[in-house]
């Protein structure tokens, strides 16, 4: 067994992708392969007939232990466009509410001949636990685990950036907001640095952007105008109200005044900067409507690219065995 396969549960011994659990630990070649595959699906999604038979006869189970509209819907659309059979499990109403353990749930679903599990869970590491306990032909895709990772969001962000900017080698990217609680920020940072982006900045109040983040290879800023100055890409994060414990913020109005992205503040970034947001947007908190709906915004395009990236992830893992 090679070192990479031993240390990376996402790869088999040939270095092929069998699970997508995080952008962290994937090589530049692997990330580029996923993006290139996704790019082919972008054109499929604009055709009149949007289906391809790549996953015909396969069963995809959407296991969302945590609420989601956009991610769950785009995974469902992606699986159906690959011709898979899709089963959405409303976990809140299922046996886990009766105390069944996570692995018992998975064992039972595996007995129903599942091929791919798409998992969102509030506990960091849950998809890893599942990936370690499934049969060799079963694949796990992490649709967001706790504060840890959200790889398909990271990848759709990379596809959006690459589409508009051509590459990553000369870019300055700012990630603004609640970086501390954000699995999107983590996935974006790992992907950007691996793909060769020379400068990644994290911007926000000290309570949400701790100084020790510099250890991830990013530059830390506590002023919005300084942080986004001359940036090519500005990614606004959602304020994670449901993950905050204690008063990390004085108020959302106060946050908007200091870190909300407005047309006026955006002038500090490059004139051709793109503005991104993983959604759902809190208008007037992280971002002003004039920016979200304005010429710099690529927020809706991210959603479109999200389908292509999720088609790519499922079709790639389905082609390999552990």
Buried (B, 14 or more C-beta within 10 A) or exposed (E): EEEBBEEBBBBBEEBBBBBBBBBBBBEEEBBBBBBEBBBEBBEBBEEEEBEBEBBEEBBBBBBBBBEBEBBBBBBBBBBBBBBBBBBBBEBEEBEBEEEEEBEEBBEEBBEEEBBBBBBBBBBEBBBBBBBEBBEEEBBBBBBBBBBBBBBBBBBBBBBBBBBBBEEBEEBBBBBBBBBBBBBBBBBBBBBBBBBEBEBBBBBBBEBBBBEEBEEBEBBBBBEBBEBBBEBBBBBBBBBBEEBBEEEBBEEBEEBBEEBBBBEEBBEBBBEEBBBBBBBEBBBBBBBBEBBBEEEBBBBEBBBBBBBBBBBBBBBBBBEBBB
